[in-house]
Amino acid sequence: MINLRLYRKSIGNARLTVKIFEIVEDYVILFMVICMLVIRNNLEAKIEIKGSKFIAKVYRIHSVGEVSSILEELKKEYKEATHICYAYIVHGDRKCSDDSEPSGTAGLPILQVLERRDLNYVLAVVVRYFGGVKLGASNLTRAYANIVRDALNEAVFATLTLGYLIEIEVPYDKTQRLDYLLRDMDNVVKEYQEEVRYQFSIPKEDFSSFSCYQPKVLKEVYIEKNQSK
């Protein structure tokens, strides 16, 4: 009899799921699955507080290199803005900027909102036009955090799970069973040569299901799956 137990824990901005299969009393097989939460759609929100206008923009990004180009475009778009503050999380890298706001009142609260939502591969930018009235540190901190929360309320989320891009070659008369296994997958590429060559991505814990086909691992990939809000 096989008993399945699940253990979940957050590690930084990744969720670790350990599936424990007890095969016999003395043997335990572990499958460790790291899942990261991302947004699928770019977002925007606006608020005005005592004459100051705050515009939040939240982006799904794929690398730290995208941050500087997005900030440059925003600086051109909002030339008259007093501050353009931001925070990002990209896997193990994270950074925030107050852009001349009082230290810790802008970039850090933006970053903390992203961290509390367990988000990854995300950039949040808040553009501020000063309205002539100083808000004070506590009100400023709340303003920057709240505008990012407002934007994220409209997010569509997905999870990224570590997996493999694999390649399998089978004779034409052996494709029926493999086609059945892949019937619900939408990322399958097939090439018809001397044999039929398949390329597709699978989560790491599903790799053993295809071991009888002697799959060739091309590279590690992240596999995206939709979530509800």
C-alpha positions as CSV (number, residue, x, y, z in Angstrom):
1,M,0.0,0.0,0.0
2,I,1.3,3.5,-0.9
3,N,0.6,6.3,1.5
4,L,1.0,9.9,0.3
5,R,1.8,12.8,2.6
6,L,2.4,16.4,1.6
7,Y,4.7,18.9,3.4
8,R,4.6,22.5,2.3
9,K,6.8,25.4,3.4
10,S,7.7,28.8,2.0
11,I,11.3,29.4,1.3
12,G,12.0,33.0,0.4
13,N,9.6,33.6,-2.5
14,A,9.3,30.0,-3.5
15,R,6.9,27.4,-2.1
16,L,8.5,24.0,-1.4
17,T,6.3,20.9,-1.6
18,V,7.7,17.6,-0.6
19,K,5.7,14.6,-1.6
20,I,6.6,11.6,0.6
21,F,5.7,8.2,-0.8
22,E,6.1,5.3,1.7
23,I,6.8,2.3,-0.4
24,V,7.9,-0.1,2.4
25,E,8.8,0.4,6.0
26,D,12.5,1.0,5.3
27,Y,12.3,3.0,2.1
28,V,11.0,6.5,1.5
29,I,11.1,8.3,-1.9
30,L,11.0,12.1,-1.8
31,F,10.0,14.4,-4.6
32,M,10.7,18.1,-3.9
33,V,8.8,20.6,-6.0
34,I,9.6,24.3,-5.9
35,C,6.7,26.5,-7.0
36,M,6.9,30.2,-7.5
37,L,3.9,32.6,-7.8
38,V,3.9,35.1,-10.6
39,I,1.5,37.5,-12.2
40,R,0.3,36.9,-15.8
41,N,-0.9,40.4,-16.6
42,N,0.7,43.9,-16.2
43,L,-1.3,46.1,-13.8
44,E,-2.0,49.7,-13.0
45,A,-3.7,51.6,-10.2
46,K,-4.1,55.3,-9.2
47,I,-4.9,57.2,-6.1
48,E,-4.7,60.9,-5.0
49,I,-3.9,61.9,-1.4
50,K,-3.9,65.6,-0.4
51,G,-3.0,66.7,-3.9
52,S,-0.3,64.1,-4.4
53,K,-1.0,61.7,-7.3
54,F,0.3,58.1,-7.1
55,I,0.4,55.8,-10.1
56,A,1.3,52.2,-9.6
57,K,2.5,49.9,-12.4
58,V,3.2,46.3,-11.8
59,Y,5.0,44.2,-14.4
60,R,5.7,40.5,-15.0
61,I,9.4,40.4,-15.9
62,H,11.7,37.5,-16.8
63,S,15.1,38.9,-15.8
64,V,16.8,41.8,-13.9
65,G,17.9,43.2,-17.2
66,E,14.4,44.3,-18.0
67,V,14.2,46.6,-15.0
68,S,16.4,49.4,-16.3
69,S,14.7,49.6,-19.7
70,I,11.2,49.8,-18.1
71,L,12.3,52.5,-15.8
72,E,13.8,54.5,-18.6
73,E,10.5,54.3,-20.5
74,L,8.6,55.5,-17.5
75,K,10.9,58.4,-16.9
76,K,10.2,59.5,-20.5
77,E,6.4,59.0,-20.1
78,Y,6.2,60.8,-16.7
79,K,8.8,63.6,-17.2
80,E,7.2,65.9,-14.6
81,A,7.0,63.2,-11.9
82,T,8.6,64.1,-8.6
83,H,9.5,60.5,-7.7
84,I,9.6,57.2,-9.5
85,C,10.1,54.5,-6.8
86,Y,10.3,50.8,-7.4
87,A,11.0,47.3,-6.1
88,Y,11.6,44.0,-7.8
89,I,12.0,40.3,-7.1
90,V,13.6,38.1,-9.6
91,H,14.3,34.6,-8.2
92,G,17.0,35.3,-5.6
93,D,17.6,38.9,-6.5
94,R,15.6,41.8,-5.0
95,K,16.1,45.5,-4.8
96,C,14.1,48.6,-3.9
97,S,14.6,52.4,-4.4
98,D,13.1,55.4,-2.6
99,D,14.1,57.8,-5.4
100,S,14.7,60.7,-3.0
101,E,11.7,60.0,-0.8
102,P,12.5,59.8,2.9
103,S,14.5,56.6,3.5
104,G,12.4,53.5,3.9
105,T,9.0,55.2,3.1
106,A,8.7,54.1,-0.6
107,G,10.8,51.3,-2.0
108,L,10.7,49.2,1.1
109,P,6.9,49.2,1.6
110,I,6.6,48.3,-2.1
111,L,9.0,45.4,-1.7
112,Q,7.2,44.2,1.4
113,V,3.9,44.0,-0.4
114,L,5.5,41.8,-3.1
115,E,7.1,39.6,-0.5
116,R,4.0,39.2,1.5
117,R,2.1,38.0,-1.6
118,D,5.0,35.5,-2.3
119,L,5.5,37.0,-5.8
120,N,8.5,36.4,-8.0
121,Y,9.6,37.7,-11.4
122,V,7.8,41.0,-10.7
123,L,8.6,44.7,-10.8
124,A,6.4,47.2,-9.1
125,V,6.9,51.0,-9.8
126,V,5.0,53.9,-8.2
127,V,5.1,57.3,-9.8
128,R,4.4,60.2,-7.6
129,Y,3.5,63.8,-8.4
130,F,3.9,65.9,-5.3
131,G,0.8,67.9,-4.5
132,G,2.3,70.5,-2.2
133,V,1.4,69.0,1.1
134,K,3.8,66.8,3.0
135,L,2.2,63.5,4.0
136,G,4.6,62.5,6.8
137,A,6.5,59.3,6.9
138,S,3.8,57.0,8.1
139,N,1.2,58.2,5.7
140,L,3.7,58.1,2.8
141,T,4.6,54.5,3.7
142,R,0.9,53.5,3.7
143,A,0.3,55.3,0.4
144,Y,3.1,53.4,-1.4
145,A,2.0,50.1,0.0
146,N,-1.7,50.6,-0.6
147,I,-1.4,51.6,-4.2
148,V,0.6,48.5,-5.0
149,R,-2.0,46.3,-3.2
150,D,-4.8,48.0,-5.2
151,A,-3.0,47.1,-8.4
152,L,-2.5,43.5,-7.4
153,N,-6.2,43.1,-6.6
154,E,-6.7,42.9,-10.4
155,A,-3.9,40.3,-10.9
156,V,-4.2,37.0,-12.7
157,F,-1.8,34.6,-11.0
158,A,0.1,31.6,-12.2
159,T,2.6,29.2,-10.6
160,L,6.0,28.3,-12.0
161,T,7.1,24.8,-11.3
162,L,10.6,23.5,-12.1
163,G,10.6,20.9,-14.8
164,Y,12.4,19.6,-17.9
165,L,12.2,20.1,-21.6
166,I,12.6,16.6,-22.9
167,E,12.9,14.8,-26.3
168,I,11.6,11.4,-27.1
169,E,11.9,9.4,-30.3
170,V,9.6,6.4,-31.0
171,P,8.8,4.3,-34.1
172,Y,5.6,5.2,-35.9
173,D,3.9,2.0,-34.7
174,K,4.6,3.0,-31.0
175,T,3.1,6.5,-31.0
176,Q,-0.4,5.6,-30.0
177,R,0.3,5.1,-26.3
178,L,2.6,8.2,-26.1
179,D,-0.1,10.3,-27.8
180,Y,-2.6,9.1,-25.2
181,L,-0.3,10.1,-22.4
182,L,0.2,13.6,-23.9
183,R,-3.4,14.1,-24.8
184,D,-4.0,17.0,-22.3
185,M,-0.7,18.8,-23.0
186,D,-0.6,21.8,-25.2
187,N,3.1,22.3,-25.6
188,V,4.0,19.2,-27.6
189,V,6.1,19.6,-30.7
190,K,6.2,16.6,-33.1
191,E,8.6,16.0,-36.0
192,Y,8.2,13.2,-38.5
193,Q,11.5,11.7,-39.6
194,E,12.7,8.1,-39.6
195,E,11.0,8.0,-36.3
196,V,8.6,10.4,-34.6
197,R,10.4,12.9,-32.4
198,Y,8.5,14.6,-29.5
199,Q,9.5,17.6,-27.5
200,F,7.6,18.8,-24.5
201,S,7.9,20.1,-21.0
202,I,7.0,18.2,-17.8
203,P,7.3,18.9,-14.1
204,K,10.2,17.0,-12.5
205,E,8.0,14.8,-10.4
206,D,6.3,13.5,-13.7
207,F,9.6,12.5,-15.3
208,S,9.5,8.9,-14.2
209,S,6.2,8.4,-16.1
210,F,8.2,8.7,-19.3
211,S,11.3,6.8,-18.3
212,C,10.4,3.8,-20.4
213,Y,10.8,5.9,-23.5
214,Q,14.4,6.8,-22.6
215,P,13.8,10.6,-22.7
216,K,16.6,13.0,-23.4
217,V,16.6,16.0,-21.1
218,L,17.4,19.1,-23.2
219,K,17.3,21.7,-20.3
220,E,15.6,22.7,-17.1
221,V,12.6,24.9,-17.5
222,Y,9.8,26.6,-15.5
223,I,6.3,25.4,-16.3
224,E,3.5,27.9,-15.9
225,K,0.1,27.0,-14.6
226,N,-2.8,29.3,-14.1
227,Q,-4.2,30.1,-10.7
228,S,-7.3,32.0,-9.6
229,K,-7.0,35.4,-7.9
